[in-house]
Amino acid sequence: MKYIRNQKNLIDKKVLLRLDLNVPLKNRVITDQTRIDKILPIINFLLEKKSKILIISHVGRPKGKRIEDLSLKPICENLEKKINLKINLIKEDIFKIKKEDLFKDPEEKVIFLENIRFYEEEEKNDINFSKHLAKLADIFVNDAFSCSHRSHASVSKITEFLPSFAGLQLETEVNALKKVTTEIKKPITCIIGGSKISTKIGIIKNLIPKFNNIIIVGGMANNILSFKGNPIGKSIKEDDCDVIIEDIFKISKKYSCSIFYPEDVMVGKNLEDKSEIKNLNEILNDDLILDIGPKTIEKIKYIIETSETVLWNGPAGYFENPNFANGSFEIAKKIIEKNKNNRVYSIAGGGDTIAVLNQIEEINNFNFVSTAGGAFLEYLEGKELPGISALNKYV
């Protein structure tokens, strides 16, 4: 893979820059700027190199239709303020744009193309669409790791038609994930949450041979509690997961990887309720398990304390209600405590995990926080990502 940071002469080069600016919008107002903040290093790098930046990105799933509520305009306006530069958003049909029409004003440094998913050819990985995009620039830079699990025209196919490079964020993301998959410093612990164990089974199976501890929390832990014969009341639970769980314990025994799950829990009668500590044998039929209990928190903190590397994906409970956020907050605080003393390498990933860190304003106190959802999980699962393969192939 070639990296843009190693390229010397980028002066006046037209750089087609693929970013992931798929930020949450409510009435065209950005509600979380994390992804915009993450792309500032590559923008500033290219500006310092005196390149001309042509940005491709998307918001939402317009499915090839032009939807004004999914315009990149609010993102352009936000980025303008962050870099203190005027940004031109081109709303014209991409097929009518030519390279010589771009950057006619010598003062113009950054241009946005409108939401790339307004064109159905993008998600179809259309070769002619990729060729046309390639004609607009001199080089291509992929700095959208979080889109790199997609076989889309502006992610994978385009590398066949332009000199292509990995951006700063993509390089950082891959290097961080290598530290928990190939360049491992042990003991290594994975804390994994979420509502469905079936969606994470591939990751768990892939990590068991490499990890010392896997801690399962959140809704998916209910499946294990039930499997072990504990009552879970009316808590969220997947059907037909016994074979999956049996498999997890069998593989973990083979590779001497310890699997941990809650020893006590916080329950309520509904999502808006107050929390009550309960041991596993005390759960009633109308109880909802919504967080981990104090004994479980202390156990997890001890495991973190004895770990050299920690990967965290998925909150410990229903953190949207402050009464059930303590487990997630305590996990975060313990990792951060070790991180500040340089005694752990820490990675957090997933939208809900980022939301937890944003709530306590600690997102910058992990070694790396991944904004990638599907790509993050698929990389951990050991799958080949089309966007990464494309950069490796055409060197």
N, C-alpha and C positions, 0 to 999 in steps of 0.2 A: 504494500500500500504506500502511495506517495502522500506526503503531508504538506499542506500549504505553508506551514511555518518554515519549511526548508527552501522555499522558492525565493530566489534573489530578485530577479527583475520583474516586478509586477506593476511598474509605473505605466499608467494609462491603459492597462489591460482591462478589458471588459470581463468581469467575473460574474458568471451565473451562479448565484449562491442559494442553495436549497436549505431553508430553515424550517423548523417546526414552531410556528407561532399560533398554534391551535389553542388559544387561550379561552377560558370560559367568558362568555358574553351574556349580559342580561340587559335587554333593551339597548343593545349596541354599546353598553358600558362594560369595560374589562373589570372582572371581579377578582382576578388573580394574575399578577404580572410576572410570576416566577419565570415563565418561559421567555419572556422578553428580556428580563435581566440576564438570563443565561447566554443570550446571543450577542451581548454587548462586546465581549472580547474579540470575536471574529470581525465584527463591524469596525471596531477601533483599529484592529490589526491591518485590515485592508485599506482603511483610510490613511493610516500612517505610511503604507506602501504606495500611496497615491493611485490606487486602483479605482475603477469605475464599477460600482456595485449594482447588479441587477438581481433583485430578490424575488425568489419564488417561494410561496408558502400556501397554506390552506387554513380554513376555519370550518369546522363542522363537516356535515355530510350532505352537500347540496345535490349529489348524484347527477352531475353534469348539467344542472340547471342554474341560471343566474338568480340568486336570492339576495336581495339587498341587505337583509338582516345579517348575512354572512359575508359582507364585504370586509376587506382588510383595512378600510379607512380608519376605524378607531385605533388600530394597531399602528398604522403609519403616524397618526397624530401623537400617540404615546411615545413612539420611538424618536420622533422629531424633537420632543422635549428632552429626552434622555441624551441625545447626541448633539443637540443644539444645531441642527442642520435642516434645511428644507428638504422634504422628501416628496417626489412626484409619484402619485399612484396612477398608473395607466389603466384605464377602464376599457380601452379600445379592444376589439377582437384581436386576440393574440396572433391569429393567422394573417392579419393585415399589417402587423408590425415587422419592420425590417431593421437590421443592425444599424444601418446608416441613419435611421430616424432617432436613435437613442443618443443621449448625452450631447446633443447639438450645442447646448449652452455649456461652455467650458467650466462654469462654476458648479454645474450639476454633478453631484457625487454619488447619490443614492436614488435608485428608482425601484418602485414596487410594481410587479405585475399583479393584476387582480387575482383573487382566489383561484388557484390552479385547478381546483376540483369543480369549478364552474364548467369545465370541459370534460365530457365523458371519456375523451381519449386518454386522460391522465390515469384513471384507475384501470383502464383497459390495457395499459402499458403499450400504447400504440406507437409503432416504430416511426411513422411519418410525423407524428406529434413531437416525438423526441428529436427527430432530425431538425424540425423547424425551430424548436427551442435552442438547439445547439448552434444554429446559424446566428443567434442573437449575441453570442459572446465569444471570447477567446479561450477561456478555460471554465471548467465546472468545479465547484466546491460543494461537497455534501457536508453540512454541519447539522444535519437533522438525524441523529442516531435514532430518535424516537419514531421516525418514519421508515427506518431502514429494514424493517421486517415486511415492508410492502413491495410487491413487484409493480411499481408504478413508473410511468414514463419519466418523471422528473427525479426519480430516485435511483433506478437501476438501468433502464434502457439507454438513458442519455449518455452514459459513460462510454458507449460504443462510438460516439461521434465527436467527442471533445477530450482534450487532455484533462484528466480528472484527479482531484485531490481530496483527502480527508481534511475537514475543518478542525479548529482548535477544540471545540466542544466534543465533537465525535471522537477525536483522538483521546481526550481526557476520559470520556465515558468508557471506551473500550479498555483503556489501560486500568481504570478502576475495577472493572468487572473481571479483568484477568487476575487481579489480586485475590479474588475469591473463587476462581475456577482453575487457574493453572499455576500462578505464582503465589501459592498459599503460604501464609505465616500462621502456624498452628500454636495453640488450639484455636479452632475456628467455629463460630456459632452462627446459626441462622435462626432468626425469629420470624416466623411466617404466620400471617393472619389472613383475614378475608372471610367471606361467607361460605364459599364452596370449596371443599377439599378436592373435588374432581378437576377443577381448573388448575390446581397447583400440583397435582400428582406427578406430572412429568418433571417439574422442577425438583420436588422432594426426592424422587428416585435418582435424578441426575446428581444431586448434591450429597446424598447419603454416603457414597464411597469416598468423598473428599472432605466431608465435615466431621467434626467431633460431636457436635450437639445440634439437634434441630428442635426448636421450641415451637409448638403449635398452639396458637391462641385465636381469639375471635370466634366467629360463628362456626368455622370449620372444626374447632376443638370439640364442639358439641357432639359431632359424629364419633369422635374417639371416646368421649365420656359415655355415650350411649352404648358403644361397642363393648366397653369395659363393664357394662352392667349397671351404670349409674342412672338415676332418673334425671331427666332434663326438662321436665314440665312441658311448657308450650314453646320452648326455644326453637330457633331456626335449626333445621337439620335436613340434610339431603337423604333421599331414598337410595337404597341399593348400593351402599358404600362399604359394606363389611369386607368384601373381597379386596378393595383398594387398601383399607386400613390394615387388614391381615398381611397384605403384601409389603406395606411400609415397615411393619415390625419385623417381618421375616428378613427383608433386605438389610435393615439397620443392624440386626443381630449378626448377620454375615460379615458386615464391615465394621463392627464395633462402634457404631454411631449411636449415641444416646438420644432417645426420643422423649421429650418432656411435654406434658400437657397440664392443664389446671388442677391444682390440689384443693382449691376453694374458689368460690365465685361471688360476684355481686349480682343480685337479682332485683327485679321489679315486677310489677303486675302488667305494666305497659311501658312504652318507650319514653313517656314523659314522667315516669314515676321517680321517687327517691330510691336510693340504693340501700340494699340490706346484705350484709355478709352472711354467706351460708356455706357450710361444709357440703360435700357432694351428696351425702346421704340424707340431707335435710330439705332437698328441693321438692316443692309441692307441684301438683298438677297444673296450677295456674301461674307458676313462676316463669319468668323469662330471664335466662342468663344473659347479662349485658356487659359484663366486665370480669376481669380476673380479680381474685381476692388477695388480701394482704400476705398470706403465706406463700402464694404463688409468686407475688411480686418480689418477695425476699429471695425466693429460690432463683428467679430469673436474674436478679441483681448479682447474686453470688456467681452464677454462670458467666455473666458479662465480666465480672471482676477477674475471673480466671481465664478469660479469652484474650487472644492477641489480635483476632480479626472478628468483626461482627457485621453481618448482613441483616438488614431489617426491611421486611416487605409486608405491610398490612398491620393495622392497629389491633390493640388487644381487646377492644370493646366498642360499644356504641358511643364514641367520643363526642358526637353531636350534642348529647345531653351531658353537661358538666358533671352530673352525678355518676356517670359511667366512663369518665375520661381519665381517671387516676392511673389505671394500669398502663395506658399508652404514655402518659406524661412521665411516670416513674421510670419506664424503660428508656425513654428519650433522655431524661436527666442523668441516668446512670451511665449511658454511653457517652454523653457529652462530658461528664466528670472525668472519665478515663481519657477521653480524647484531648481534653485541655492539658493533661499531663503527658501527652504523647505516649500513652500506654496501650493504645488500641488503634487499628485501622478500621474505620467505620464507613459503611455505605448504607444509605436509605433509598428506597425506591417505591414508586406507586403513588397515585394521586391522593389517597386517603392518608398515607404516611406523611406526605408533604403537607397536607392540611393540618395534621397534628403539630408538626414542627413550626408551621406558620402561626398557629394559635399561641404557642409559647415563645415565638420570635427567636427560634434557635436553629433556623435552617442553615445558617453559615457555620455552625459548630460541629458538623460532620465532615469527615474527609471528603466525601462525595455524596451529593444528593442527585439521584437520577429523576428527570422529569418524564422519562420514557415509561410507557405502560407496557404495551404488548411486546415491544422490542426488548425491553429489560427482562421480561419474563422468558421470552423465547431464547434469548442469549443464555440465560441461566439454565434453561432446559437442554442446552446443547444443540439447538437447531441452527441451521445456516441462515443468516439474514441476507436477503437478496441485495440490499444496498451496500453491505460490507463486501459481499462476494464480488459485486460489480467493480468496486474500487480495487480489489485485489487482482482481478482478472486483467484489467487494461492498464498495465504499468509499462 
